[in-house]
Each structure stands twice: as structure tokens, then as C-alpha cells.
Amino acid sequence: MDISVVIPLYNEAESLPELTAWIRQVMDNHGFSYEIILVDDGSTDESWMVIEGLKAMNPKIVAIKFRRNYGKSAALNVGFAAAQGNVVITMDADLQDSPDEIPELYKRIVRDDFDLVSGWKRQRHDPPSKTIPTKLFNSVTRGMSGIHNLHDFNCGLKAYKKEVVKSIEVYGEMHRYIPVIAKWAGFKRIDEQVVQHYPRKYGKTKFGPGRFIKGFLDLLSIFFVGKFGKRPMHFFGTMGVLSFFAGFVIAVWLIVEKLVSIANQSPYRNVTEQPLFFFALIAIVIGTQLFLTGFVAELISRSSSERNNYQIEKII
């Protein structure tokens, strides 16, 4: 199979018939073998009913329905697991991404041998409440990830080699940082392509202010797990040793100072009466705890086996 198109959706009943028909036309015109994977993220409208009707008319459609809303990352992760195409295309279901971009994205993966090609919505049709946080996140992500050639990490329209989506795990709100996850997994041939962005035709945006904070926390998680996930002792152990050493040095210095004062028969204060003693004691305790945390983290598996265990109601 040439292409798997993975589309996460939530309450997009109105746009689905037009979107799937558009994708079908593009695929047929270019002679691609393909599948369309629709992942219903617990929609409360008639999305699933519409999907069942579309499935009856188009056998290329594969549909997965969550019992409840888990989020876009969960939908993408399940879609990636189901994908069979050599190239996997992801796009949003709101008709703001154009299926006409698929052939060129496919060529960039197959002809130019990129691992991942991300869309760049150079001209956006979104409100400032969405574009301003997006620009901030993109700037911070470029700096932290070292992927300086991407302008729009969160663009829903992306193309991947099959082995990329089979090698990464997406959860939480980490869908916006998939290029970073792919890079940490060893897929470094990443590029972007300017794509057309259309105004929303049906429904309303799912973007909310809460995603701003969650997105930043997930970025920190990706950075930490990517850098120290395989060697947590390097982080916790280093911090623990530094803290323990600082406390130990302060404690020794206080003891030596007291002994020198006794030897010189000069006035002195008991070690336990000095504020620095308690600072040293706290530093030693914290250092020990951090070191033990790193040791325990080395013994525990990096990820829980239940982290991406989602309750799927139907697969058709």
C-alpha cells in the first residue's frame, strides 16, 4: 500500500463527507493504493453515524471509535498502529488542510528520502488567540530541539515514513511535538513544505487556553525523556552528588572552624547553632534522595505498559 491517511476527529460530522470525497479524488487521479483511517475521538455529534455511511460507500475507509474523548495524541497513536501504507499522511478533519498537498508530500518522502515532512501554514486563517501561542511554542521548540528548519511544529498536515510512526509513541498533548519525538528516536531527515491553509468551513475550533500550559509541560517532558530517558541516573545522580557534596563541604567547614577556634582558645558557636548547619543538613538529605531517585529510576521501566491502552468501542 502506498499511503495511509490518518485523520483524528472530534465532532466533525459535517466535514467528513466532503473531506473523504476530496481525498478519494486525489488518490484516484494519481493512481495511489491507499486507506483512510478515521479515528473518532469520542465525538458527541453524529460523526460515527456519518462514518458508518461513508464506510459502506468506500471500502478504503478504516474507522476506529473511542468510547470517550482521549485527545488528539491518543487518536494519532492508535491511527499510527493501524496504518499499513509505506507513507503515512496525517491531516485534520476540519477541511483546513488540503488533500491536494498529499502527492507532493508523498514525493518528498519517497523521492527525496526524508523521514518526516511537516507542513508550514505560512498564511494562517486562525484567530490571534491561536496563532500567537503557536508562534511562541514554535520558537521555544526550535531552540530546545535543535530542529531549526521547521516553522510550524503543530501543523496537522505531515508525511512520515512508515517506520517512523511505528517507532514513536504519542500521548498527552505531544502530537504538536512529533518532529521532536522522531528526532530523539533517531529519525533526523526532517524537512518542511509550505501548504495551503483554509478557513474553517464547519463547526468550531477545539483550541482552548488550557492547551497552552499542557503543551509547554509536554515540551519539557519530551526534552527530559529524550535526553535522560535511557539514563535517569545521569540527571538525578548528578544533581544528587552536587547537592550532597555542597552540604558535606559546608558541614566540614563548620566543624573545622570550631576546632580551630578551640585550638586558639577563641570564642566560637556550636555547629548546630549556626544556620549554615541546617542548610548543609538539608543539602545532604536532598542529595541522598535525588541519588536514590536516580537509582530507582534505573530499575523501573521508562514507560508504563498501560499508558496507551485505550478503550476502543468499534472497528469497522
Secondary structure by P-SEA (a helix, b strand, c coil): ccbbbbbbbcccccaaaaaaaaaaaaaaaacccbbbbbbccccccaaaaaaaaaaaacccbbbbbbcccccaaaaaaaaaaaccccbbbbbbccccccccaaaaaaaaaacccccbbbbbccccccccccaaaaaaaaaaaaaaaccccccccccccccccaaaaaccccccccccaaaaaaaaacccccbbbbbbbbccccccccccaaaaaaaaaaaaaaaaaaacccccccaaaaaaaaaaaaaaaaaaaaaaaaaaaaaaccccccccccaaaaaaaaaaaaaaaaaaaaaaaaaccccccccccccccccc
